[in-house]
Amino acid sequence: MSANGNGWSRLYAGYGLSGPVALVMLVLFLLVPLLPGEYWTVVGTEILILGLFAMSFNLLYGYMGQISFGHAAFFGLGAYATAMLFMRLKTAGGEIGMLDFFLSLTAGPPVAALGALIVGFFCVRLTGIYFAMLSLAFGELLFYIVFSWYSFTKGDDGIQGLLPPLYFQDAVHYYYLTLAIVVVALLAMWRIAESPFGYIMRTLRDNQRRAAFLGINVRLHMLMNFVIAGAFAGLAGALWGPFSRSVSPGLLGWQESGIAVFMTLIGGAGAFVGPIVGSVIYTMLQAVVKMYTVYWPLTIGTIILLIVLFVPGGVLGLIEKRIKARQGRLADAGDGVESAREGR
Amino acid sequence: MAAILEVTGLHKHFGGIHVTRDVHFSMQEGEQSAIIGPNGAGKSTFMNLLTGYHRCDAGKVLFEGQDITNRPPHNIARLGISRAFQISSIFAKMTVAENVRSAVHAQMRRSFSIFGVAARVGVEETDRVLDLCGLEGKRALVAGELAQGDKKRLELAIALAGKPRLLFLDEPTAGMSIEEARSTMELVDRLNRELGLTVLFTEHDMGIVFNHARKLTLMHRGEIVVQGTPEEVRANEVAQKVYLGEHHA
């Protein structure tokens, strides 16, 4: 028991709250397909994909300190890039080869990154509410382009029939594929968050002016982060099409962007794994609430209201606070030096 | 000896107010001098103009012979000019060590590195700066929760992490206790003496000014009134009238 306790606290000391939470979540995610029926496996896939999307959003919000209301544009661009390549690679019989399937998945991130490069070029000139509004405007612009360019994107009909190869048509197989890709993506994001660049992002969040006087080209660094966040959103989008068998312009819209914001606020922007914890809560809640009522927007609206008012750091922020308070009491009793962990 | 900083005919006005008027100023390498003057004299604006925070309306700034007039702040910082702010300007949510470490990374040109591990890059330099500024024992504390004096010390540490050749300090001891102020200025003296760092600081405490600056510049309403050694400035009649008088009355 005590050795176990030591293990947890070592994990906490090394990686912050995200360490133990990530470990527990990974084990639970691995076990999800054991639940009876396909339903929770499908919900689990959705949690992972939207969680990755929300995590990419938090690179901008939690680490760089800018809120984007148009981040779904890159999720949608990734989804459409994959879907359109997917349709081209499909055989006349309507099937796609395994290799072609993976090839179509790789189309998402670069196309989304390119979109982010163009949008970001303008957005990083601004901060705060102006950054948020411009990102929203660009998001809606891209939404309308996809929505109305019928000959190229099939407009509001969307693209249907994104049936993955037979092996991955099985919900459990697609789930594990998604889990593997999301885990690798999150490990990459963790590396970036803990890199010199990741900490430069935190300096930009805290004090852009000071960073500039250290020789940091603020806009160029923001743009790079914007592109990285866009690429990860694009990866999430790439996974979405074959999962839901279709893509539609709504994937680029502000409501989709809002999902990333909601998840991040629920889970906590201050912790690395906050957004994916938020995705677990948001998506499962939605799955349950929709069984009983059609008033999902009302429900989630109320929850967000309560979170913003009473739990501004999200669920993980709340837990972190509790741990700090307990450590503080222990430190008062003993001689412990409290170490602080921020932005993990 | 070559001039490290050469300012000619510097002008700046906000609306109709001239905050900097025809300022000519130069510093020799290894010099340690102070700008003094009443509140609103234009001392901070002058530093803002030199470091690219404000745009100059007219005039020229040369650093080591290079024209840096109206270049963006990050560009000027990279050439080797660093500054510490009057109101401590730190990264409030990061720890003390992370504050300094990121400044070190910027100086090492590693700010774009996404494959490195931040905790393993520039460790020695970070430790050296923390040690130098007496912040070693506070490295794990969140910067925003430090006492005022420690914040100012961290401010100085961040500025030093950039390995500058020219350092601007805007009231480096404001908000510090007498003891803290003394040790901070001793550190500045040491940097100047041992590392040959050229230092320009503003200060209201005349005790500190006369003990630590070898050259003084008195500004008043955006203009330079007197320049010279502390003794010369002290003896100057105009200086007595616009500034020193109120302190030594």
Contacts between the chains, C-beta under 8 A, distances in Angstrom:
chain1	res1	chain2	res2	distance
A	191	B	114	7.3
A	191	B	115	7.1
A	191	B	117	7.8
A	192	B	114	4.9
A	194	B	117	6.1
A	194	B	118	5.7
A	194	B	119	7.1
A	195	B	113	5.8
A	195	B	114	4.8
A	195	B	115	6.5
A	195	B	116	5.4
A	195	B	117	6.7
A	195	B	118	5.7
A	196	B	102	7.4
A	196	B	105	4.2
A	196	B	110	4.6
A	196	B	111	6.2
A	196	B	112	8.0
A	196	B	113	4.5
A	196	B	116	5.4
A	196	B	118	4.9
A	196	B	121	5.4
A	197	B	111	6.5
A	197	B	112	5.8
A	197	B	113	5.7
A	197	B	114	4.6
A	198	B	114	7.4
A	198	B	118	6.4
A	199	B	94	7.4
A	199	B	98	6.1
A	199	B	101	6.9
A	199	B	102	4.8
A	199	B	105	7.0
A	199	B	118	4.7
A	200	B	102	5.9
A	200	B	105	6.8
A	200	B	106	7.1
A	200	B	111	4.7
A	202	B	91	6.7
A	202	B	93	7.1
A	202	B	94	5.5
A	202	B	98	7.4
A	202	B	102	7.5
A	203	B	91	5.0
A	203	B	94	7.1
A	203	B	99	8.0
A	203	B	102	5.0
A	205	B	93	7.3
A	206	B	90	7.7
A	206	B	91	3.9
A	206	B	92	5.3
A	206	B	93	5.4
A	206	B	94	6.3
A	207	B	89	6.0
A	207	B	90	6.9
A	207	B	91	5.5
A	207	B	92	7.2
A	209	B	53	7.6
A	209	B	73	7.9
A	209	B	89	6.7
A	210	B	85	7.6
A	210	B	89	4.6
A	210	B	90	6.9
A	210	B	91	6.8
A	210	B	158	7.2
A	211	B	106	7.6
A	212	B	72	7.4
A	212	B	73	4.3
A	212	B	74	4.9
A	212	B	77	7.3
A	213	B	51	6.4
A	213	B	53	7.8
A	213	B	73	5.3
A	213	B	74	7.6
A	213	B	77	5.3
A	213	B	82	7.3
A	213	B	83	5.8
A	214	B	74	7.7
A	214	B	77	5.9
A	214	B	82	7.9
A	214	B	102	7.6
A	214	B	103	5.1
A	214	B	106	4.3
A	214	B	107	7.5
A	214	B	158	7.0
A	214	B	161	7.7
A	214	B	162	5.8
A	215	B	74	5.1
A	215	B	75	8.0
A	215	B	77	3.8
A	215	B	78	4.2
A	215	B	106	4.9
A	215	B	107	6.8
A	215	B	111	7.9
A	215	B	162	6.5
A	216	B	74	5.5
A	216	B	106	5.4
A	216	B	111	5.7
A	217	B	72	7.9
A	217	B	74	4.9
A	218	B	74	6.9
A	221	B	111	6.6
A	221	B	112	7.3
A	224	B	112	6.7
A	228	B	114	7.6
A	337	B	140	7.0
A	338	B	140	7.7
A	339	B	140	4.1
A	340	B	95	5.5
A	340	B	140	6.0
A	340	B	141	6.3
A	340	B	142	4.4
A	342	B	93	5.0
A	342	B	94	6.1
A	342	B	95	6.9
A	342	B	98	8.0
A	342	B	142	6.3
A	343	B	93	6.8
A	343	B	94	7.3
